[in-house]
Amino acid sequence: MNNRLRNVLIGTGVAAVGAIGTKKAVDYFRNRGQEKVVDENQGDAEATAPDEVAYATVKEDSVKDFLDKSFGEPGRYVPNRPPKVFEYQGQQYMVIWARDNKQNKNQMLAFQYVDGQRKMVASVGYTNNETDYNVNLDNTSFAVDVNGQKITSGQGKTKGANEVDFVLA
């Protein structure tokens, strides 16, 4: 894992399962499951092509601690899908999918790290009946996919969804 990704993990208190490697971005974002640990002894991974991501597989329980501390409501958010911590074209991101027990819906939260600061760039709450979103991905390569519709910016509501994804725009 590269030093910038390592700094994101340290700064958020999220624990890596192991240094992983790189993957074609399109394949990385298509995968909803846990990324395979390629080599836990591998020290650093750098994307070597513009269409690759460098990523780390993280421990889901450490993401829960991050959510508890970030939102000040322990137990409100429970991770329900493997998170993604990655670097794409020099930018670092963390995307977390969790159950929001307070509002009784699923939530996707995306953060971008710029100059050592964490900025929420997407918050999407979804149930089978309705999806609400606040997305600010205009200056990135990404979008939120809700039922095949790619959303790059704005606030609003749309029809319900079983899953939402963080994808290339």
C-alpha positions as a Markdown table, in Angstrom:
| # | Residue | x | y | z |
|---|---|---|---|---|
| 1 | Met | 0.0 | 0.0 | 0.0 |
| 2 | Asn | 1.4 | 3.4 | -0.8 |
| 3 | Asn | 2.2 | 6.0 | 1.9 |
| 4 | Arg | -0.8 | 8.2 | 1.1 |
| 5 | Leu | -3.2 | 5.3 | 1.6 |
| 6 | Arg | -1.3 | 4.3 | 4.7 |
| 7 | Asn | -1.8 | 7.9 | 6.1 |
| 8 | Val | -5.5 | 7.8 | 5.3 |
| 9 | Leu | -5.8 | 4.5 | 7.3 |
| 10 | Ile | -3.8 | 5.8 | 10.2 |
| 11 | Gly | -5.6 | 9.1 | 10.3 |
| 12 | Thr | -9.0 | 7.4 | 10.5 |
| 13 | Gly | -8.0 | 4.6 | 12.8 |
| 14 | Val | -9.1 | 2.1 | 10.2 |
| 15 | Ala | -7.0 | -1.2 | 10.3 |
| 16 | Ala | -5.8 | -2.8 | 7.1 |
| 17 | Val | -6.1 | -6.5 | 6.7 |
| 18 | Gly | -2.9 | -6.4 | 4.6 |
| 19 | Ala | -1.2 | -4.4 | 1.9 |
| 20 | Ile | -3.0 | -5.6 | -1.2 |
| 21 | Gly | -2.0 | -4.2 | -4.5 |
| 22 | Thr | -3.5 | -2.8 | -7.6 |
| 23 | Lys | -6.3 | -3.7 | -9.9 |
| 24 | Lys | -8.0 | -2.3 | -13.0 |
| 25 | Ala | -10.4 | 0.4 | -11.7 |
| 26 | Val | -13.4 | -0.9 | -13.6 |
| 27 | Asp | -13.0 | -4.4 | -12.0 |
| 28 | Tyr | -12.4 | -2.9 | -8.5 |
| 29 | Phe | -15.6 | -0.9 | -8.6 |
| 30 | Arg | -17.6 | -3.8 | -10.0 |
| 31 | Asn | -16.7 | -6.0 | -7.1 |
| 32 | Arg | -19.2 | -5.8 | -4.2 |
| 33 | Gly | -17.4 | -8.4 | -2.1 |
| 34 | Gln | -14.2 | -8.4 | 0.0 |
| 35 | Glu | -11.1 | -8.0 | -2.1 |
| 36 | Lys | -8.7 | -10.9 | -2.0 |
| 37 | Val | -5.5 | -10.5 | 0.0 |
| 38 | Val | -2.9 | -11.0 | -2.7 |
| 39 | Asp | 0.2 | -10.9 | -0.5 |
| 40 | Glu | 0.0 | -9.8 | 3.2 |
| 41 | Asn | 3.8 | -9.4 | 3.2 |
| 42 | Gln | 3.8 | -7.0 | 0.3 |
| 43 | Gly | 5.0 | -3.6 | 1.6 |
| 44 | Asp | 3.7 | -1.1 | -0.9 |
| 45 | Ala | 1.4 | -1.0 | -3.9 |
| 46 | Glu | 1.3 | 1.7 | -6.4 |
| 47 | Ala | -1.0 | 2.0 | -9.4 |
| 48 | Thr | 1.2 | 1.8 | -12.4 |
| 49 | Ala | -1.4 | 2.8 | -15.0 |
| 50 | Pro | -4.0 | 5.6 | -15.1 |
| 51 | Asp | -6.8 | 3.0 | -15.2 |
| 52 | Glu | -5.7 | 1.2 | -12.0 |
| 53 | Val | -6.4 | 1.7 | -8.4 |
| 54 | Ala | -4.1 | 1.0 | -5.4 |
| 55 | Tyr | -6.3 | -0.4 | -2.6 |
| 56 | Ala | -6.2 | -1.7 | 0.9 |
| 57 | Thr | -8.6 | -4.3 | 2.3 |
| 58 | Val | -9.7 | -3.1 | 5.7 |
| 59 | Lys | -11.2 | -4.7 | 8.8 |
| 60 | Glu | -14.9 | -4.0 | 8.9 |
| 61 | Asp | -15.0 | -3.6 | 12.7 |
| 62 | Ser | -12.4 | -0.8 | 12.5 |
| 63 | Val | -14.7 | 1.0 | 10.1 |
| 64 | Lys | -17.5 | 0.7 | 12.7 |
| 65 | Asp | -15.2 | 2.4 | 15.2 |
| 66 | Phe | -14.5 | 5.2 | 12.7 |
| 67 | Leu | -18.2 | 5.7 | 12.1 |
| 68 | Asp | -18.9 | 5.7 | 15.9 |
| 69 | Lys | -16.3 | 8.4 | 16.4 |
| 70 | Ser | -17.1 | 10.4 | 13.3 |
| 71 | Phe | -20.9 | 10.7 | 14.0 |
| 72 | Gly | -20.8 | 10.6 | 17.8 |
| 73 | Glu | -23.5 | 7.9 | 18.0 |
| 74 | Pro | -22.0 | 4.5 | 18.8 |
| 75 | Gly | -23.9 | 1.7 | 17.2 |
| 76 | Arg | -25.9 | 3.9 | 14.9 |
| 77 | Tyr | -24.0 | 2.7 | 11.8 |
| 78 | Val | -23.2 | -1.0 | 11.3 |
| 79 | Pro | -21.1 | -1.9 | 8.2 |
| 80 | Asn | -23.1 | -4.2 | 5.9 |
| 81 | Arg | -20.8 | -4.5 | 2.9 |
| 82 | Pro | -17.0 | -4.5 | 2.6 |
| 83 | Pro | -15.7 | -0.9 | 2.5 |
| 84 | Lys | -13.3 | 0.4 | -0.2 |
| 85 | Val | -10.2 | 2.4 | 0.7 |
| 86 | Phe | -8.3 | 3.3 | -2.4 |
| 87 | Glu | -6.2 | 5.7 | -4.4 |
| 88 | Tyr | -7.2 | 6.6 | -8.0 |
| 89 | Gln | -5.1 | 9.0 | -10.1 |
| 90 | Gly | -3.4 | 10.5 | -7.1 |
| 91 | Gln | -6.6 | 11.0 | -5.0 |
| 92 | Gln | -7.5 | 9.0 | -1.9 |
| 93 | Tyr | -11.0 | 7.8 | -1.0 |
| 94 | Met | -12.9 | 5.7 | 1.5 |
| 95 | Val | -16.4 | 4.4 | 0.8 |
| 96 | Ile | -18.4 | 2.7 | 3.5 |
| 97 | Trp | -21.7 | 0.9 | 3.2 |
| 98 | Ala | -23.6 | 0.6 | 6.5 |
| 99 | Arg | -27.0 | 0.1 | 8.1 |
| 100 | Asp | -28.3 | 3.3 | 9.7 |
| 101 | Asn | -30.2 | 1.9 | 12.7 |
| 102 | Lys | -31.5 | 5.4 | 13.7 |
| 103 | Gln | -33.2 | 6.1 | 10.4 |
| 104 | Asn | -33.8 | 2.4 | 9.5 |
| 105 | Lys | -32.2 | 2.5 | 6.1 |
| 106 | Asn | -28.9 | 1.5 | 4.4 |
| 107 | Gln | -26.3 | 4.2 | 3.9 |
| 108 | Met | -23.4 | 4.7 | 1.5 |
| 109 | Leu | -20.9 | 7.3 | 2.7 |
| 110 | Ala | -17.9 | 8.4 | 0.5 |
| 111 | Phe | -15.0 | 10.5 | 1.7 |
| 112 | Gln | -12.2 | 12.1 | -0.3 |
| 113 | Tyr | -8.9 | 13.1 | 1.3 |
| 114 | Val | -7.4 | 16.4 | 0.2 |
| 115 | Asp | -4.5 | 18.1 | 1.9 |
| 116 | Gly | -4.8 | 15.8 | 4.9 |
| 117 | Gln | -8.4 | 16.7 | 5.3 |
| 118 | Arg | -11.4 | 14.4 | 5.1 |
| 119 | Lys | -14.4 | 15.7 | 3.0 |
| 120 | Met | -17.7 | 13.8 | 2.6 |
| 121 | Val | -18.4 | 13.8 | -1.1 |
| 122 | Ala | -21.4 | 11.5 | -1.1 |
| 123 | Ser | -24.1 | 10.4 | 1.3 |
| 124 | Val | -26.8 | 8.1 | 0.0 |
| 125 | Gly | -29.6 | 6.6 | 2.1 |
| 126 | Tyr | -31.6 | 3.9 | 0.5 |
| 127 | Thr | -34.5 | 1.5 | 1.2 |
| 128 | Asn | -36.6 | -0.5 | -1.2 |
| 129 | Asn | -39.1 | 2.4 | -1.3 |
| 130 | Glu | -36.9 | 5.5 | -1.6 |
| 131 | Thr | -33.3 | 6.7 | -2.1 |
| 132 | Asp | -32.2 | 10.1 | -0.8 |
| 133 | Tyr | -28.8 | 11.5 | -1.8 |
| 134 | Asn | -26.4 | 14.4 | -1.3 |
| 135 | Val | -23.6 | 14.0 | -3.8 |
| 136 | Asn | -20.7 | 16.3 | -4.7 |
| 137 | Leu | -18.5 | 14.3 | -7.1 |
| 138 | Asp | -18.3 | 16.9 | -9.9 |
| 139 | Asn | -14.5 | 17.4 | -9.7 |
| 140 | Thr | -13.8 | 13.7 | -9.4 |
| 141 | Ser | -13.8 | 10.7 | -11.8 |
| 142 | Phe | -16.7 | 9.1 | -9.9 |
| 143 | Ala | -20.5 | 8.9 | -9.6 |
| 144 | Val | -23.0 | 7.1 | -7.5 |
| 145 | Asp | -25.0 | 4.4 | -9.3 |
| 146 | Val | -28.6 | 4.2 | -8.2 |
| 147 | Asn | -30.6 | 1.7 | -10.3 |
| 148 | Gly | -28.4 | 2.3 | -13.3 |
| 149 | Gln | -28.6 | 6.1 | -13.0 |
| 150 | Lys | -25.2 | 7.8 | -12.4 |
| 151 | Ile | -25.4 | 10.7 | -10.1 |
| 152 | Thr | -22.4 | 13.1 | -9.9 |
| 153 | Ser | -23.9 | 16.0 | -8.0 |
| 154 | Gly | -26.9 | 17.4 | -6.3 |
| 155 | Gln | -29.4 | 16.6 | -3.5 |
| 156 | Gly | -32.7 | 14.9 | -4.0 |
| 157 | Lys | -34.7 | 11.7 | -3.8 |
| 158 | Thr | -35.4 | 9.0 | -6.3 |
| 159 | Lys | -37.0 | 5.6 | -6.3 |
| 160 | Gly | -35.9 | 2.9 | -3.9 |
| 161 | Ala | -32.8 | 0.6 | -4.4 |
| 162 | Asn | -31.5 | -2.6 | -3.0 |
| 163 | Glu | -27.9 | -1.5 | -3.6 |
| 164 | Val | -26.0 | 1.6 | -4.5 |
| 165 | Asp | -22.5 | 1.6 | -5.9 |
| 166 | Phe | -19.6 | 4.0 | -6.1 |
| 167 | Val | -18.5 | 3.8 | -9.8 |
| 168 | Leu | -16.4 | 5.5 | -12.5 |
| 169 | Ala | -18.4 | 8.4 | -14.0 |
